[in-house]
Amino acid sequence: MQTFEQADGFWSDSYRGHRIATLNHGSGWLVYLDHVLQHNKIFVTADAATTWLRAQVDRSTPHLVR
């Protein structure tokens, strides 16, 4: 997995049509999904925050059964 921590403490991207972002708040990494802060979620690393964000998007995406 790629390391996302940057000098400015902010990272954002799109994932499966959703905007995801992390912000270093000093005490940890905050997470934003579609521009909305996900309350009560603080992560030790940007990688952990990004992994959680992607899992949230994956859980919300319907899986088509053939």
C-alpha positions in Angstrom: 0.0 0.0 0.0 1.2 3.5 -0.8 2.0 5.8 2.1 -0.2 8.9 2.0 1.2 11.0 4.8 2.4 14.3 3.4 4.3 17.3 4.8 1.2 19.4 4.8 -0.8 16.8 6.7 -3.6 16.5 4.2 -4.5 14.0 1.5 -7.6 13.6 -0.7 -8.7 11.5 -3.7 -11.7 9.9 -5.2 -12.6 6.3 -4.7 -15.4 4.6 -6.5 -17.1 7.9 -7.1 -16.8 9.2 -3.6 -14.5 11.9 -2.3 -12.2 10.7 0.5 -9.7 12.8 2.5 -7.5 12.6 5.6 -6.3 15.6 7.7 -3.6 15.5 10.4 -5.2 17.2 13.4 -2.1 17.0 15.6 -3.6 14.3 17.8 -4.3 12.0 14.9 -5.8 11.7 11.4 -9.3 12.8 10.8 -11.4 11.3 8.0 -13.8 12.9 5.5 -16.2 11.0 3.3 -17.9 13.0 0.6 -16.8 16.2 2.3 -18.4 15.1 5.6 -16.2 14.7 8.7 -16.7 11.2 10.2 -17.2 12.0 13.9 -15.4 9.9 16.6 -12.9 8.5 14.1 -9.3 9.4 14.7 -6.4 7.3 13.3 -2.8 7.0 14.2 -1.6 7.0 10.6 -2.9 8.3 7.2 -2.7 4.8 5.9 -5.0 3.5 8.6 -7.4 6.3 7.9 -7.4 5.7 4.1 -7.9 2.0 4.6 -11.0 2.7 6.8 -12.4 5.2 4.3 -12.1 2.7 1.4 -13.7 0.0 3.5 -16.6 2.3 4.3 -17.1 3.0 0.5 -16.8 -0.7 -0.3 -19.5 -1.6 2.3 -21.9 1.1 0.9 -21.5 -0.1 -2.7 -24.1 -2.7 -3.7 -22.7 -5.9 -5.0 -24.4 -7.3 -8.1 -25.3 -10.9 -8.0 -25.4 -12.7 -11.3 
